[in-house]
Amino acid sequence: MAGFFAMGGYGAFVWTGWGLTLVFVLLLWLHTETRLAKLQSQLQSQAENGKTDAKNLPEA
Amino acid sequence: MFDYLANPTRFMRLADYTVWPLRLIAAAGLLIGSWLGLASSPADYQQGDAVRLMYVHVPSAWLALSSYLMLGLASLFFIVWRHPLADIAARAIAPAGAGFAFLTLVTGALWGAPIWGTWWVWDGRLTSMLVLFFFFIGYLALANGFDRPERGARPAAILAMVGVLNLPIVKFSVDWWNTLHQPASILRSGGMAIDSAMLWPLFTMFAGLQAFFLLMVIQRMRLLLGQARLARLADQQEAS
């Protein structure tokens, strides 16, 4: 196991490179999906508000 | 086909079906690819375990190049046909593309330091890759640098199209100038020059990152379309 992490002496380079790739993927994925989920719930509540507003409006 | 897909609602309905398959391919590709690349594949006879950086460096570079080509094409469609969906596609491509260009430079430096003995040289490949990264950054700055995003759309699209001229320089730099960076091993005439024990982890990581990239483009397009819709709804409610 120690040998696996040492990577034949190249551990610092290999793990930093893979780690940065993983961090980039996870951060962009999380950022995009959470913002999308939040926006969709906002749109949902906007649509519901719009409906109630439309009911109170006089007929055009 | 373009006419059919140019309708945002129709495009997004089709895109909906791709979200879960892409999530699964991305997760499986990255998990299996990491196991293949870090554990089960052999060390190189010259480079030892440092060769494992290839499995993140090379797919990142392919994605940086192909995503820039997509950015340039979307920008061309936007300039020629003025379709807002093309602008939205370009805006959705740029953040992930910039990230992959950045990862290419950083993982390349981390690979170069122990194997070449230097983090950086101003050779054709490295320099043109840095220029590609700057084009992504310039695009993002122009597209998002205005109070009203639509004002930045045209200048950003023109910059993106100019940057396409850099793509053949990146691709062929290793043939034109023979310096530290090695020439192509996969996409070259005369067949692939890599053993299958290293090709599988490479392709699996590429498949995972490619699926991740497409997922990000689709989700960000939905995000941008939704934000535009929310702004329109707010305007309507203010007006009523």
Chai-1 contact restraints between the chains, C-beta under 6 A:
chainA,res_idxA,chainB,res_idxB,connection_type,confidence,min_distance_angstrom,max_distance_angstrom,comment,restraint_id
A,M7,B,D49,contact,1.0,0.0,6.0,A-B,restraint_1
A,G8,B,G48,contact,1.0,0.0,6.0,A-B,restraint_2
A,G8,B,D49,contact,1.0,0.0,6.0,A-B,restraint_3
A,Y10,B,D49,contact,1.0,0.0,6.0,A-B,restraint_4
A,Y10,B,A50,contact,1.0,0.0,6.0,A-B,restraint_5
A,Y10,B,P114,contact,1.0,0.0,6.0,A-B,restraint_6
A,F13,B,L110,contact,1.0,0.0,6.0,A-B,restraint_7
A,F13,B,P114,contact,1.0,0.0,6.0,A-B,restraint_8
A,V14,B,D49,contact,1.0,0.0,6.0,A-B,restraint_9
A,V14,B,R52,contact,1.0,0.0,6.0,A-B,restraint_10
A,V14,B,L53,contact,1.0,0.0,6.0,A-B,restraint_11
A,T16,B,L110,contact,1.0,0.0,6.0,A-B,restraint_12
A,G17,B,L53,contact,1.0,0.0,6.0,A-B,restraint_13
A,G17,B,V56,contact,1.0,0.0,6.0,A-B,restraint_14
A,G17,B,T107,contact,1.0,0.0,6.0,A-B,restraint_15
A,G17,B,L110,contact,1.0,0.0,6.0,A-B,restraint_16
A,W18,B,V56,contact,1.0,0.0,6.0,A-B,restraint_17
A,L20,B,V106,contact,1.0,0.0,6.0,A-B,restraint_18
A,T21,B,V56,contact,1.0,0.0,6.0,A-B,restraint_19
A,T21,B,L103,contact,1.0,0.0,6.0,A-B,restraint_20
A,F24,B,G99,contact,1.0,0.0,6.0,A-B,restraint_21
A,F24,B,L103,contact,1.0,0.0,6.0,A-B,restraint_22
A,V25,B,F212,contact,1.0,0.0,6.0,A-B,restraint_23
A,L28,B,M216,contact,1.0,0.0,6.0,A-B,restraint_24
A,T32,B,M216,contact,1.0,0.0,6.0,A-B,restraint_25
A,T32,B,Q219,contact,1.0,0.0,6.0,A-B,restraint_26
A,T32,B,R220,contact,1.0,0.0,6.0,A-B,restraint_27
A,R35,B,L223,contact,1.0,0.0,6.0,A-B,restraint_28
A,L36,B,Q219,contact,1.0,0.0,6.0,A-B,restraint_29
A,L36,B,L223,contact,1.0,0.0,6.0,A-B,restraint_30
A,L39,B,G226,contact,1.0,0.0,6.0,A-B,restraint_31
A,L43,B,G226,contact,1.0,0.0,6.0,A-B,restraint_32
A,L43,B,L230,contact,1.0,0.0,6.0,A-B,restraint_33
A,Q46,B,L233,contact,1.0,0.0,6.0,A-B,restraint_34
